[in-house]
């Protein structure tokens, strides 16, 4: 009993007040979504640049593969109870609209959007949770900016989703969830015109201008200390530059604030990648979720963003993030001397303090275990444990007290870090 109380205390005491009352607010009954007519669509002033193209997830008009699991929309519907939450989230993201060779699947995409609108009544089900709503809104708009036409019914749904999201921002979670909410409001505020659209844009802009300095550290790393989530954050930042530029706001304070950080973010990701060009596994990380570092670097080049081309040493300490890279010849070591993440947001943290990964040429020799599941399960517990990482486990205990899917109680702290490549 006392042990459980201490666990809860050491988990909850780091929360920000906004997370507490934000969670209470999330539990309040919601007003019915506003179904009034959408605002007019704004005209673009510059050409939309091709964004990141992920591998396709649609294999037929109603079949998908997410997280290496195939599924058919006709069998379980949009809220199939037999599916994990993360699989359903991916279903509602609509990433395939902007995946590789998306133009060849345009009829599938048109039918899928119509089916989503018909099968997901406003405010009900997984698809209306704030995070998938945010991702879907951005994907629909990116699809339209690529030259596709959103029907009147789709425009109406998009506006309805924006109104719903603007009252369901994830202040209780903060981090990448709130960032995604704000990105979606900026996109929809740019896409539509008029007073209501300007309100959406301003809400998103204010959040981003406050969150970017907090979430992107001085060395360029995203503050959750996960190379995978860093890559996702970098893509978000590049999408925002793309959208702001298309609608004539590429020289605004928000656009400049983003562009000032892009060079450091690209360099950070390069430092956290092995010679095979792919990310190291620290905290929640896996292949096939975020885009590869080289793909993101190419996207940045298409946007013609200014870039700090200073030659960085191959071996260096990313002091604010807490990672070190040592490289000599074909050998590369990437080491974790970091905090587990922001104390108020350790959901993607592992008990991996003082772990390291080692590559020799293109071969990974020593690695951490990575992440394959998010649901509450023994597998999730093991993947977050010290035993799943290349570091020392003492008396069978985790270095940080990870529990449930996204909780951390006691946290490991690293002191007296020194760096030398000699």
C-alpha positions as CSV (number, residue, x, y, z in Angstrom):
1,X,0.0,0.0,0.0
2,X,2.8,2.5,1.0
3,X,4.8,1.4,-2.1
4,X,1.8,2.2,-4.4
5,X,1.3,5.5,-2.7
6,X,4.9,6.5,-3.2
7,X,4.7,5.4,-6.9
8,X,1.7,7.6,-7.5
9,X,3.3,10.5,-5.6
10,X,6.6,10.3,-7.6
11,X,4.6,10.1,-10.8
12,X,2.1,12.9,-10.1
13,X,4.2,15.5,-8.3
14,X,6.0,16.6,-11.5
15,X,2.8,17.5,-13.4
16,X,2.1,21.1,-14.3
17,X,-1.1,22.6,-13.0
18,X,-2.4,22.9,-16.6
19,X,-2.2,19.1,-16.9
20,X,-4.3,18.6,-13.8
21,X,-7.1,20.9,-14.7
22,X,-6.8,20.0,-18.3
23,X,-7.5,16.4,-17.5
24,X,-10.5,17.5,-15.4
25,X,-11.8,19.6,-18.3
26,X,-11.4,16.6,-20.7
27,X,-13.9,14.7,-18.5
28,X,-16.6,17.4,-18.7
29,X,-19.5,16.8,-21.1
30,X,-18.8,18.3,-24.5
31,X,-21.1,20.6,-26.4
32,X,-22.5,19.3,-29.7
33,X,-20.2,20.1,-32.6
34,X,-21.0,23.3,-34.5
35,X,-22.4,22.1,-37.9
36,X,-22.7,25.5,-39.5
37,X,-21.4,26.1,-43.0
38,X,-17.6,26.2,-43.5
39,X,-15.6,29.4,-44.1
40,X,-14.5,30.1,-47.7
41,X,-11.3,28.5,-48.9
42,X,-8.3,30.8,-49.1
43,X,-6.3,31.1,-52.3
44,X,-2.7,30.0,-52.3
45,X,0.1,32.4,-53.3
46,X,2.9,29.9,-53.9
47,X,3.2,26.3,-55.0
48,X,3.0,23.5,-52.4
49,X,6.2,21.6,-52.2
50,X,6.1,17.8,-52.1
51,X,6.2,16.7,-48.4
52,X,7.6,13.5,-47.0
53,X,6.2,10.4,-48.8
54,X,5.8,7.4,-46.5
55,X,5.3,3.9,-47.7
56,X,1.6,3.2,-48.7
57,X,-0.6,1.7,-46.0
58,X,-3.6,1.0,-48.2
59,X,-3.4,-2.3,-50.2
60,X,-6.9,-2.2,-51.6
61,X,-9.9,0.2,-51.3
62,X,-10.8,-1.0,-47.8
63,X,-7.7,-2.9,-46.6
64,X,-4.7,-1.5,-44.7
65,X,-1.4,-2.5,-43.1
66,X,-0.4,-0.7,-39.9
67,X,2.2,-1.8,-37.5
68,X,2.8,-4.9,-39.6
69,X,-0.8,-5.9,-39.1
70,X,-3.3,-6.1,-42.0
71,X,-7.0,-5.3,-41.6
72,X,-10.1,-4.8,-43.6
73,X,-12.5,-1.9,-42.9
74,X,-15.5,-4.0,-44.0
75,X,-14.9,-6.5,-41.2
76,X,-14.5,-4.4,-38.1
77,X,-15.4,-0.8,-39.2
78,X,-13.7,2.4,-38.0
79,X,-13.8,1.3,-34.3
80,X,-13.0,-2.4,-34.5
81,X,-12.9,-3.5,-30.9
82,X,-10.5,-6.3,-31.7
83,X,-7.8,-3.8,-32.7
84,X,-5.2,-2.1,-30.5
85,X,-5.7,1.6,-30.0
86,X,-2.6,2.6,-31.9
87,X,-3.7,0.6,-34.9
88,X,-7.1,2.4,-34.9
89,X,-5.3,5.7,-34.5
90,X,-3.3,5.0,-37.7
91,X,-6.5,4.1,-39.5
92,X,-7.9,7.5,-38.7
93,X,-4.8,9.5,-39.6
94,X,-5.2,9.2,-43.4
95,X,-1.5,9.1,-43.9
96,X,-1.9,7.2,-47.2
97,X,-3.3,10.3,-48.8
98,X,0.2,11.7,-48.9
99,X,2.2,8.4,-49.2
100,X,4.2,7.2,-52.1
101,X,2.4,7.0,-55.4
102,X,-0.7,8.5,-53.7
103,X,-2.0,9.8,-57.1
104,X,-2.6,6.3,-58.3
105,X,-4.9,5.7,-55.4
106,X,-7.0,8.9,-55.7
107,X,-10.3,7.1,-56.3
108,X,-9.7,5.0,-53.1
109,X,-8.9,8.1,-51.2
110,X,-12.0,10.0,-52.3
111,X,-14.2,7.0,-51.3
112,X,-12.3,6.6,-48.0
113,X,-12.9,10.2,-47.0
114,X,-16.6,9.9,-47.8
115,X,-16.8,6.6,-45.9
116,X,-15.1,8.2,-42.8
117,X,-17.6,11.1,-42.8
118,X,-20.5,8.7,-43.1
119,X,-19.2,6.2,-40.5
120,X,-18.0,8.6,-37.8
121,X,-20.8,10.8,-36.4
122,X,-19.4,14.1,-35.0
123,X,-17.8,13.8,-31.6
124,X,-18.1,10.0,-31.4
125,X,-15.4,7.3,-31.5
126,X,-11.7,7.0,-31.8
127,X,-11.5,9.2,-34.8
128,X,-12.7,12.2,-32.9
129,X,-10.1,12.1,-30.2
130,X,-7.9,15.2,-30.5
131,X,-4.7,13.5,-31.7
132,X,-6.1,11.6,-34.7
133,X,-8.3,14.5,-35.5
134,X,-5.3,16.8,-35.7
135,X,-3.4,14.3,-37.9
136,X,-6.3,13.7,-40.2
137,X,-7.1,17.4,-40.7
138,X,-3.5,18.1,-41.8
139,X,-3.5,15.1,-44.1
140,X,-6.7,16.2,-45.8
141,X,-5.4,19.7,-46.3
142,X,-2.0,18.5,-47.6
143,X,-3.9,16.2,-50.0
144,X,-5.9,19.2,-51.3
145,X,-2.8,21.4,-51.7
146,X,-1.2,18.6,-53.8
147,X,-4.0,19.2,-56.4
148,X,-6.9,17.1,-55.2
149,X,-10.4,18.5,-54.7
150,X,-12.2,18.4,-51.4
151,X,-16.0,18.0,-51.9
152,X,-18.4,20.3,-50.3
153,X,-19.2,17.6,-47.7
154,X,-15.6,17.2,-46.9
155,X,-15.0,20.9,-46.5
156,X,-18.0,21.0,-44.1
157,X,-16.5,18.1,-42.1
158,X,-13.1,19.7,-42.0
159,X,-14.5,22.9,-40.5
160,X,-16.6,20.9,-38.1
161,X,-13.5,19.0,-37.0
162,X,-11.6,22.3,-36.5
163,X,-14.4,23.6,-34.3
164,X,-14.4,20.4,-32.3
165,X,-10.6,20.3,-31.9
166,X,-10.4,24.0,-30.8
167,X,-12.4,23.0,-27.7
168,X,-10.5,19.8,-27.0
169,X,-6.9,20.8,-27.0
170,X,-4.7,18.3,-25.1
171,X,-3.4,20.6,-22.4
172,X,-3.5,17.6,-20.0
173,X,-0.8,15.9,-22.1
174,X,1.2,18.8,-23.6
175,X,4.3,17.7,-25.6
176,X,3.8,16.3,-29.1
177,X,0.1,16.0,-28.7
178,X,-0.5,19.7,-28.0
179,X,2.0,20.5,-30.7
180,X,0.0,18.4,-33.2
181,X,-3.2,20.1,-32.1
182,X,-1.6,23.5,-32.7
183,X,-0.2,22.5,-36.1
184,X,-3.7,21.4,-37.2
185,X,-5.2,24.7,-36.2
186,X,-2.6,26.6,-38.1
187,X,-3.1,24.5,-41.2
188,X,-6.9,24.8,-41.1
189,X,-6.7,28.5,-40.3
190,X,-4.5,29.0,-43.4
191,X,-6.6,26.8,-45.6
192,X,-9.9,28.6,-44.9
193,X,-10.3,32.4,-44.8
194,X,-12.4,34.8,-42.7
195,X,-12.8,35.6,-39.1
196,X,-13.4,32.1,-37.8
197,X,-10.3,30.8,-39.7
198,X,-8.2,33.6,-38.4
199,X,-9.2,32.6,-34.8
200,X,-8.1,29.0,-35.5
201,X,-4.8,30.2,-36.9
202,X,-4.1,32.6,-34.0
203,X,-4.9,29.9,-31.4
204,X,-2.4,27.5,-33.1
205,X,0.2,30.2,-33.6
206,X,0.2,31.3,-30.0
207,X,0.6,27.7,-28.8
208,X,3.5,27.0,-31.2
209,X,5.3,30.2,-30.4
210,X,5.3,29.2,-26.8
211,X,6.0,25.5,-27.2
212,X,8.7,25.6,-29.8
213,X,11.4,27.1,-27.5
214,X,10.4,24.6,-24.8
215,X,10.2,21.5,-27.0
216,X,13.2,22.2,-29.2
217,X,16.3,22.3,-27.0
218,X,19.4,24.5,-27.7
219,X,21.3,21.7,-29.4
220,X,18.4,21.0,-31.7
221,X,17.0,17.9,-30.0
222,X,13.3,17.5,-29.3
223,X,12.8,17.5,-25.5
224,X,11.4,13.9,-25.1
225,X,14.9,12.6,-26.1
226,X,13.6,10.0,-28.6
227,X,15.2,10.1,-32.0
228,X,11.9,8.8,-33.5
229,X,9.8,11.5,-32.0
230,X,12.5,14.1,-32.9
231,X,12.1,13.0,-36.5
232,X,8.3,13.4,-36.3
233,X,8.7,16.8,-34.8
234,X,11.1,17.8,-37.5
235,X,8.6,16.8,-40.2
236,X,5.9,18.8,-38.3
237,X,8.2,21.9,-38.4
238,X,8.9,21.4,-42.1
239,X,5.2,21.0,-42.9
240,X,4.5,24.2,-41.1
241,X,7.1,26.1,-43.1
242,X,5.6,24.6,-46.3
243,X,2.0,25.7,-45.3
244,X,3.0,29.1,-44.1
245,X,4.9,29.8,-47.3
246,X,2.1,28.6,-49.6
247,X,-0.3,31.0,-48.0
248,X,2.0,34.0,-48.1
249,X,3.2,33.9,-44.4
250,X,6.7,32.6,-44.9
251,X,8.3,35.7,-43.4
252,X,6.2,35.9,-40.3
253,X,7.6,35.6,-36.7
254,X,6.3,32.1,-36.5
255,X,7.9,31.0,-39.8
256,X,11.2,32.6,-38.8
257,X,11.1,31.0,-35.3
258,X,10.7,27.6,-37.0
259,X,13.4,28.2,-39.6
260,X,15.9,29.3,-37.1
261,X,15.8,25.8,-35.5
262,X,15.7,23.6,-38.6
263,X,19.4,23.4,-39.1
264,X,20.1,22.3,-35.6
265,X,17.3,19.8,-35.7
266,X,18.7,18.2,-38.9
267,X,22.2,18.1,-37.4
268,X,20.9,16.5,-34.1
269,X,19.2,13.8,-36.1
270,X,22.3,13.1,-38.0
271,X,24.3,12.8,-34.8
272,X,21.7,10.3,-33.5
273,X,21.9,8.1,-36.6
274,X,24.2,5.2,-37.3
275,X,26.3,4.9,-40.4
276,X,23.4,3.0,-42.0
277,X,21.5,6.3,-42.0
278,X,18.9,5.2,-39.6
279,X,18.1,6.3,-36.0
280,X,19.4,4.9,-32.8
281,X,17.0,3.3,-30.3
282,X,16.8,5.4,-27.2
283,X,13.5,5.8,-25.4
284,X,10.4,5.0,-27.6
285,X,11.9,4.4,-31.0
286,X,11.4,2.0,-33.9
287,X,11.9,1.9,-37.6
288,X,9.0,2.5,-40.0
289,X,7.2,5.1,-37.9
290,X,9.0,8.4,-38.6
291,X,10.8,9.3,-41.9
292,X,14.4,8.5,-42.3
293,X,17.0,11.4,-41.6
294,X,18.0,11.6,-45.2
295,X,14.4,12.0,-46.4
296,X,13.8,14.8,-43.9
297,X,17.0,16.5,-45.0
298,X,15.8,16.4,-48.6
299,X,12.4,17.8,-47.7
300,X,14.2,20.7,-46.0
301,X,16.2,21.3,-49.2
302,X,13.0,21.5,-51.3
303,X,11.7,24.2,-49.0
304,X,14.9,26.2,-49.7
305,X,15.2,27.0,-46.0
306,X,18.4,28.7,-44.9
307,X,20.9,26.2,-43.4
308,X,23.8,26.5,-41.1
309,X,26.4,24.5,-43.1
310,X,29.1,24.7,-40.4
311,X,31.1,21.5,-40.3
312,X,30.3,19.8,-37.0
313,X,32.8,17.4,-35.5
314,X,32.0,13.7,-36.0
315,X,32.4,13.2,-32.2
316,X,30.5,15.6,-30.0
317,X,28.3,16.0,-26.9
318,X,24.7,17.1,-27.4
319,X,24.8,18.8,-24.0
320,X,21.2,20.0,-23.6
321,X,19.7,16.7,-24.8
322,X,22.3,14.5,-23.0
323,X,23.6,12.3,-25.7
324,X,27.2,11.8,-26.8
325,X,28.6,10.5,-30.1
326,X,32.1,9.1,-30.5
327,X,33.3,8.2,-34.0
328,X,36.7,6.9,-35.0
329,X,37.2,5.3,-38.4
330,X,34.3,2.9,-39.1
331,X,33.3,2.8,-35.4
332,X,30.5,4.8,-33.9
333,X,29.2,4.9,-30.3
334,X,26.1,6.8,-29.3
335,X,25.7,7.0,-25.5
336,X,22.8,8.1,-23.3
337,X,23.7,10.4,-20.4
338,X,20.4,12.2,-20.6
339,X,17.5,12.9,-18.3
340,X,14.7,10.5,-19.2
341,X,12.8,13.5,-20.7
342,X,10.8,16.4,-19.3
343,X,9.8,15.6,-15.8
344,X,6.2,16.5,-16.5
345,X,6.0,14.4,-19.6
346,X,8.0,11.1,-19.4
347,X,5.5,9.0,-21.3
348,X,7.9,7.9,-24.0
349,X,10.8,7.4,-21.6
350,X,12.6,4.1,-21.1
351,X,14.8,3.0,-18.2
352,X,17.8,3.3,-20.5
353,X,20.1,5.7,-18.6
354,X,23.8,5.1,-19.4
355,X,22.9,2.7,-22.3
356,X,24.8,2.9,-25.6
357,X,24.8,1.6,-29.2
358,X,27.8,0.7,-31.3
359,X,28.1,0.3,-35.0
360,X,31.1,-0.9,-37.1
361,X,30.6,0.4,-40.6
362,X,27.1,-0.5,-41.8
363,X,26.7,-3.2,-39.2
364,X,25.0,-2.5,-35.8
365,X,26.9,-4.5,-33.2
366,X,25.4,-3.4,-29.9
367,X,21.8,-2.0,-29.8
368,X,18.9,-1.3,-27.4
369,X,15.7,-3.2,-27.8
370,X,13.5,-0.5,-29.3
371,X,9.7,-0.3,-29.2
372,X,7.1,-2.6,-30.7
373,X,3.9,-2.0,-28.6
374,X,2.2,0.8,-26.7
375,X,-0.6,-1.0,-24.9
376,X,-0.5,-2.1,-21.3
377,X,1.2,-5.5,-21.5
378,X,4.2,-7.4,-20.2
379,X,5.9,-6.8,-23.6
380,X,5.6,-3.0,-23.1
381,X,6.9,-3.3,-19.6
382,X,9.9,-5.3,-20.8
383,X,10.7,-3.0,-23.7
384,X,10.9,0.0,-21.3
385,X,13.0,-1.9,-18.7
386,X,16.7,-1.5,-18.1
387,X,17.1,-5.2,-19.1
388,X,16.1,-4.4,-22.6
389,X,18.9,-1.9,-23.1
390,X,22.7,-2.1,-23.4
391,X,23.5,-0.9,-19.9
392,X,24.0,-2.4,-16.4
393,X,21.0,-3.7,-14.5
394,X,21.6,-3.9,-10.7
395,X,19.6,-6.3,-8.5
396,X,17.1,-6.8,-11.3
397,X,15.8,-3.2,-10.9
398,X,15.1,-0.6,-13.5
399,X,17.2,2.6,-13.4
400,X,14.0,4.6,-13.6
401,X,10.7,3.4,-12.3
402,X,8.7,2.9,-15.5
403,X,5.2,1.5,-15.1
404,X,2.0,1.1,-17.0
405,X,2.4,2.1,-20.6
406,X,3.5,5.7,-20.2
407,X,4.2,6.3,-16.5
408,X,7.4,6.9,-14.6
409,X,7.8,7.4,-10.9
410,X,11.4,7.5,-9.6
411,X,13.8,8.9,-12.2
412,X,17.5,8.3,-12.8
413,X,19.7,11.4,-12.8
414,X,23.1,11.7,-14.4
415,X,25.8,13.9,-12.8
416,X,29.3,15.0,-13.6
417,X,29.3,14.4,-17.4
418,X,32.6,15.0,-19.1
419,X,33.3,14.6,-22.8
420,X,36.6,14.0,-24.7
421,X,37.2,12.4,-28.1
422,X,40.9,11.9,-27.4
